[in-house]
Amino acid sequence: MTQDNRTPSWLPPERAFIVQFYADTMLDTAHMTGRVEHVVSGQVEYFHSMATLLSFITRVLAEVETAGEAEA
């Protein structure tokens, strides 16, 4: 996969996350456990459900957006 350097980045680094699942995680919504890390800030949270995973991502993205507006 290549990226055209002449176009704006559709995958900005401030929106990148690493998601790791525990070895015993079953890929169903009842038992999703692991760790998520925001690449740029280094914020980490351990999650025990899809809801807590998405809550962390939503919160961090809102913080990034607010920080970006403050810089403008």
N, C-alpha and C positions, 0 to 999 in steps of 0.2 A: 504494500500500500504506500503510495507516494502522496505528498502534499504539495500543491501548487503554491509556491512562496509568494506569488503575486496577489493572492486573495486573502481576505482577513481570516484569522484563525477561528475555526468553528469549535475547536477543542482547547480553550484557554487553560493554562496550568492551574489557575486559581479555582477551577471547577473539577480538578482531578482528585480522585479518592482511590485508596487501595483497600480492597475488601478481602479479608481472609476468613475462611470458614474452618471451624474445628474439624478434626478428622472424623468425629462421630456424627457430624451434621447430616441429617437426612434433608434432601432438597425439597421439603414441603414447608408450607407456611407455619406449621405447628412446632417445628423444631429447627429453627435457623439460628445458630449461635456462632459467634466469632468476634472479629475485631475489625474496625474500620478506622482508617487514618486519612486525614486531609493532607495532601501532598505538600502544599505550600506552607501552611501554618504548623503542621506537625501535630495538630489536635487529634487525640485518640479516644475512642470509646469502644467498650465491649458491649455487644448486643446479644439479646436472647430471643429476638423476634424480628420479623420483617418491619413491624411498626417502629421498634426502637432504632433500627438501622436507618429507615427513612426519616425519622425524626431528627437524628444527628445530621444527616446530609442536608435536610431542609434548613436546620438552624445555622449550620456553617455557611451555606450559600447565602442566607439572609444577611449574615454578618459580613461576608465578602461584598455583597451588594451595597450595604450601608457604608462600609469603609470606602468603597469606590465613589459613592456619591459625596462623601465628606471631602475627598481629595479633589473633586471637580470644582 
